[in-house]
Each structure stands twice: as structure tokens, then as C-alpha cells.
Amino acid sequence: MNIIPGPWELVIILVIVAMLFGVGRLPEVFGAVGKGIREFRKESSTAEQNANKKADTSTDQPAAES
């Protein structure tokens, strides 16, 4: 099963998007999509760094003796 669309599928998708939003609004729409992707990547990398820091600090502490 091929998940990546071929060139004709991409052309059809772009034509449908152009019909829905209009050619004049395409830069605005794609700009908003790009901004959302950048924010998602930034937040996910920040969350990953915080999780790594938390894991590092929890493994550095010695276990309590009973």
C-alpha cells in the first residue's frame, strides 16, 4: 500500500483546494498551515527536551535507603 500520493493525485488535491479557497487566498491558507506546522514542531521538541531533562534528573538521584 503506497501512502505517498503520486504527481497526479497532488495536482487533483491542489485543484480542489484552489476551488474551495480561491486562487487569491492560497498564499494566506498555505502560510497559516506552515505556521501551524512550525508551532507544532517547536512545541513537540520543547516537550521532548523537558521529558529528557526530567528523566535525567530522576536517574541522577540516589535511591532512598530503607
DSSP file (Angstrom, degrees, kcal/mol; ACC not computed):
  #  RESIDUE AA STRUCTURE BP1 BP2  ACC     N-H-->O    O-->H-N    N-H-->O    O-->H-N    TCO  KAPPA ALPHA  PHI   PSI    X-CA   Y-CA   Z-CA
    1    1 A M              0   0    0      0, 0.0     2,-0.7     0, 0.0     0, 0.0   0.000 360.0 360.0 360.0 121.3    0.0    0.0    0.0
    2    2 A N        +     0   0    0      1,-0.2     0, 0.0     2,-0.0     0, 0.0  -0.796 360.0 179.6 -93.7 116.8    1.5    3.3   -1.1
    3    3 A I        +     0   0    0     -2,-0.7    -1,-0.2     2,-0.1     0, 0.0   0.820  60.1  83.8 -85.7 -33.1    0.8    6.1    1.2
    4    4 A I  S    S-     0   0    0      1,-0.1     2,-0.0     0, 0.0    -2,-0.0  -0.589  82.7-127.2 -75.9 122.4    2.7    8.9   -0.6
    5    5 A P        -     0   0    0      0, 0.0    -2,-0.1     0, 0.0    -1,-0.1  -0.348  20.1-122.5 -70.5 150.6    0.5   10.3   -3.4
    6    6 A G     >  -     0   0    0      1,-0.1     4,-1.9    -2,-0.0     5,-0.2  -0.170  35.3 -89.7 -80.8-179.4    1.7   10.5   -6.9
    7    7 A P  H  > S+     0   0    0      0, 0.0     4,-2.0     0, 0.0     5,-0.1   0.865 125.3  51.3 -64.5 -36.5    2.0   13.6   -9.0
    8    8 A W  H  > S+     0   0    0      2,-0.2     4,-2.2     1,-0.2     5,-0.2   0.880 108.4  51.7 -69.8 -36.0   -1.5   13.4  -10.5
    9    9 A E  H  > S+     0   0    0      1,-0.2     4,-2.4     2,-0.2    -1,-0.2   0.907 109.7  50.1 -64.9 -40.1   -3.0   13.0   -7.0
   10   10 A L  H  X S+     0   0    0     -4,-1.9     4,-2.5     2,-0.2    -2,-0.2   0.890 109.3  51.5 -64.7 -38.9   -1.2   16.1   -5.8
   11   11 A V  H  X S+     0   0    0     -4,-2.0     4,-2.3     2,-0.2    -2,-0.2   0.922 110.5  48.6 -62.9 -44.2   -2.4   18.0   -8.9
   12   12 A I  H  X S+     0   0    0     -4,-2.2     4,-2.3     2,-0.2    -2,-0.2   0.917 111.6  49.5 -62.7 -43.4   -6.0   17.0   -8.2
   13   13 A I  H  X S+     0   0    0     -4,-2.4     4,-2.5     1,-0.2    -2,-0.2   0.921 111.2  49.3 -62.5 -43.8   -5.7   17.9   -4.5
   14   14 A L  H  X S+     0   0    0     -4,-2.5     4,-2.4     1,-0.2    -1,-0.2   0.876 110.1  51.2 -64.1 -37.3   -4.3   21.4   -5.4
   15   15 A V  H  X S+     0   0    0     -4,-2.3     4,-2.1     2,-0.2    -1,-0.2   0.916 111.0  48.1 -65.1 -42.6   -7.1   22.0   -7.9
   16   16 A I  H  X S+     0   0    0     -4,-2.3     4,-2.2     2,-0.2    -2,-0.2   0.918 112.2  49.0 -64.4 -42.9   -9.7   21.1   -5.3
   17   17 A V  H  X S+     0   0    0     -4,-2.5     4,-2.6     1,-0.2     5,-0.4   0.906 110.6  51.1 -62.7 -41.2   -8.0   23.4   -2.7
   18   18 A A  H  X S+     0   0    0     -4,-2.4     4,-1.8     1,-0.2    -1,-0.2   0.882 111.0  48.7 -63.6 -37.9   -7.9   26.2   -5.3
   19   19 A M  H  < S+     0   0    0     -4,-2.1    -1,-0.2     2,-0.2    -2,-0.2   0.882 114.2  46.0 -69.2 -37.6  -11.6   25.8   -6.0
   20   20 A L  H  < S+     0   0    0     -4,-2.2    -2,-0.2    -5,-0.2    -1,-0.2   0.932 128.3  21.9 -71.3 -46.2  -12.5   25.8   -2.3
   21   21 A F  H  < S-     0   0    0     -4,-2.6     4,-0.3    -5,-0.2    -3,-0.2   0.638 106.8-117.1-100.4 -16.4  -10.4   28.8   -1.2
   22   22 A G    >X  -     0   0    0     -4,-1.8     3,-0.7    -5,-0.4     4,-0.6   0.190  26.3 -92.6  86.5 146.8   -9.9   30.7   -4.4
   23   23 A V  G >4 S+     0   0    0      1,-0.2     3,-0.8     2,-0.2    -1,-0.1   0.843 121.9  58.5 -64.8 -34.1   -6.6   31.4   -6.0
   24   24 A G  G 34 S+     0   0    0      1,-0.2     4,-0.3     2,-0.1    -1,-0.2   0.795 107.3  45.8 -67.6 -28.7   -6.2   34.7   -4.2
   25   25 A R  G <> S+     0   0    0     -3,-0.7     4,-2.5    -4,-0.3    -1,-0.2   0.500  84.8  94.9 -93.6  -4.2   -6.4   33.2   -0.8
   26   26 A L  H <X S+     0   0    0     -3,-0.8     4,-2.9    -4,-0.6     5,-0.3   0.904  83.5  50.1 -57.7 -45.8   -4.0   30.3   -1.4
   27   27 A P  H  > S+     0   0    0      0, 0.0     4,-2.0     0, 0.0    -1,-0.2   0.907 112.8  48.4 -59.7 -38.3   -0.9   32.1   -0.1
   28   28 A E  H  > S+     0   0    0     -4,-0.3     4,-2.0     2,-0.2    -2,-0.2   0.920 113.6  46.4 -65.1 -43.8   -2.8   33.0    3.1
   29   29 A V  H  X S+     0   0    0     -4,-2.5     4,-2.1     1,-0.2    -1,-0.2   0.943 115.4  44.4 -65.1 -48.9   -4.1   29.5    3.6
   30   30 A F  H  X S+     0   0    0     -4,-2.9     4,-2.5     1,-0.2    -1,-0.2   0.832 111.1  55.4 -68.4 -30.6   -0.7   27.8    3.0
   31   31 A G  H  X S+     0   0    0     -4,-2.0     4,-2.3    -5,-0.3    -1,-0.2   0.909 108.6  47.7 -64.5 -41.8    1.0   30.4    5.2
   32   32 A A  H  X S+     0   0    0     -4,-2.0     4,-2.2     2,-0.2    -2,-0.2   0.890 111.7  50.3 -66.1 -39.1   -1.4   29.5    8.1
   33   33 A V  H  X S+     0   0    0     -4,-2.1     4,-2.2     2,-0.2    -2,-0.2   0.929 111.5  48.5 -64.0 -44.7   -0.7   25.8    7.5
   34   34 A G  H  X S+     0   0    0     -4,-2.5     4,-2.4     1,-0.2    -2,-0.2   0.892 110.3  51.2 -61.9 -40.8    3.0   26.4    7.6
   35   35 A K  H  X S+     0   0    0     -4,-2.3     4,-2.4     1,-0.2    -1,-0.2   0.906 109.7  50.2 -63.7 -41.4    2.8   28.5   10.7
   36   36 A G  H  X S+     0   0    0     -4,-2.2     4,-2.2     2,-0.2    -2,-0.2   0.894 110.5  49.3 -63.4 -40.3    0.8   25.7   12.4
   37   37 A I  H  X S+     0   0    0     -4,-2.2     4,-2.5     2,-0.2    -2,-0.2   0.913 111.0  49.8 -65.8 -42.4    3.3   23.1   11.4
   38   38 A R  H  X S+     0   0    0     -4,-2.4     4,-2.4     1,-0.2    -2,-0.2   0.920 111.9  47.9 -62.4 -43.6    6.2   25.2   12.8
   39   39 A E  H  X S+     0   0    0     -4,-2.4     4,-2.6     2,-0.2     5,-0.2   0.900 111.2  51.0 -64.3 -40.3    4.4   25.8   16.1
   40   40 A F  H  X S+     0   0    0     -4,-2.2     4,-2.5     2,-0.2    -2,-0.2   0.929 111.6  46.8 -62.8 -45.6    3.7   22.1   16.4
   41   41 A R  H  X S+     0   0    0     -4,-2.5     4,-2.2     2,-0.2     5,-0.2   0.903 112.7  50.3 -63.0 -41.0    7.3   21.1   15.8
   42   42 A K  H  X S+     0   0    0     -4,-2.4     4,-2.1     1,-0.2    -2,-0.2   0.941 113.6  44.0 -62.9 -47.8    8.5   23.7   18.2
   43   43 A E  H  X S+     0   0    0     -4,-2.6     4,-2.5     1,-0.2    -2,-0.2   0.879 113.1  50.9 -67.0 -38.3    6.2   22.6   21.0
   44   44 A S  H  X S+     0   0    0     -4,-2.5     4,-2.1    -5,-0.2    -1,-0.2   0.888 111.6  47.4 -68.8 -36.8    6.9   18.9   20.4
   45   45 A S  H  X S+     0   0    0     -4,-2.2     4,-2.3    -5,-0.2    -2,-0.2   0.882 112.2  50.6 -70.1 -36.3   10.6   19.5   20.6
   46   46 A T  H  X S+     0   0    0     -4,-2.1     4,-2.3     2,-0.2    -2,-0.2   0.917 111.2  48.0 -64.5 -43.2   10.2   21.5   23.7
   47   47 A A  H  X S+     0   0    0     -4,-2.5     4,-2.2     1,-0.2    -2,-0.2   0.890 111.4  50.6 -64.4 -39.1    8.1   18.8   25.3
   48   48 A E  H  X S+     0   0    0     -4,-2.1     4,-2.3     2,-0.2    -2,-0.2   0.908 110.3  49.3 -65.6 -41.7   10.7   16.2   24.3
   49   49 A Q  H  X S+     0   0    0     -4,-2.3     4,-2.4     2,-0.2    -2,-0.2   0.902 111.2  49.9 -64.0 -40.8   13.5   18.2   25.8
   50   50 A N  H  X S+     0   0    0     -4,-2.3     4,-2.3     2,-0.2    -2,-0.2   0.897 110.7  49.7 -64.4 -39.7   11.6   18.7   29.1
   51   51 A A  H  X S+     0   0    0     -4,-2.2     4,-2.3     2,-0.2    -2,-0.2   0.895 111.1  49.4 -65.9 -39.5   10.9   15.0   29.2
   52   52 A N  H  X S+     0   0    0     -4,-2.3     4,-2.4     2,-0.2    -2,-0.2   0.904 111.3  49.0 -66.1 -40.8   14.6   14.2   28.7
   53   53 A K  H  X S+     0   0    0     -4,-2.4     4,-2.4     2,-0.2    -2,-0.2   0.911 111.7  49.4 -63.2 -42.0   15.6   16.7   31.4
   54   54 A K  H  X S+     0   0    0     -4,-2.3     4,-1.8     1,-0.2    -2,-0.2   0.897 111.8  48.2 -64.9 -40.5   13.1   15.1   33.8
   55   55 A A  H  X S+     0   0    0     -4,-2.3     4,-1.5     2,-0.2    -1,-0.2   0.885 111.5  50.8 -67.2 -38.6   14.3   11.6   33.0
   56   56 A D  H  X S+     0   0    0     -4,-2.4     4,-1.2     1,-0.2    -2,-0.2   0.909 111.4  46.7 -66.2 -42.0   18.0   12.7   33.5
   57   57 A T  H  X S+     0   0    0     -4,-2.4     4,-0.9     1,-0.2    -1,-0.2   0.839 110.7  52.5 -71.3 -31.6   17.3   14.3   36.9
   58   58 A S  H  < S+     0   0    0     -4,-1.8    -1,-0.2     1,-0.2    -2,-0.2   0.818 111.1  46.5 -74.5 -28.7   15.3   11.3   38.1
   59   59 A T  H  < S+     0   0    0     -4,-1.5    -1,-0.2     1,-0.2    -2,-0.2   0.708 106.5  59.7 -83.9 -20.1   18.1    8.9   37.3
   60   60 A D  H  < S+     0   0    0     -4,-1.2    -2,-0.2    -5,-0.1    -1,-0.2   0.761  87.0  87.7 -77.6 -25.2   20.8   11.1   38.9
   61   61 A Q  S  < S-     0   0    0     -4,-0.9     3,-0.1     1,-0.1     2,-0.1  -0.568  83.1-120.5 -78.6 133.9   19.2   11.0   42.3
   62   62 A P        -     0   0    0      0, 0.0     2,-0.1     0, 0.0    -1,-0.1  -0.366  33.0 -99.7 -70.9 153.8   20.3    8.0   44.5
   63   63 A A        -     0   0    0      1,-0.1     2,-0.2    -2,-0.1     0, 0.0  -0.449  40.9-106.0 -72.3 145.7   17.6    5.7   45.7
   64   64 A A        -     0   0    0     -2,-0.1     2,-0.3    -3,-0.1    -1,-0.1  -0.496  32.2-126.7 -73.1 138.6   16.4    6.2   49.3
   65   65 A E              0   0    0     -2,-0.2    -1,-0.1     1,-0.1     0, 0.0  -0.622 360.0 360.0 -86.0 145.9   17.6    3.7   51.8
   66   66 A S              0   0    0     -2,-0.3    -1,-0.1     0, 0.0    -2,-0.0   0.428 360.0 360.0-106.6 360.0   15.1    1.9   53.9
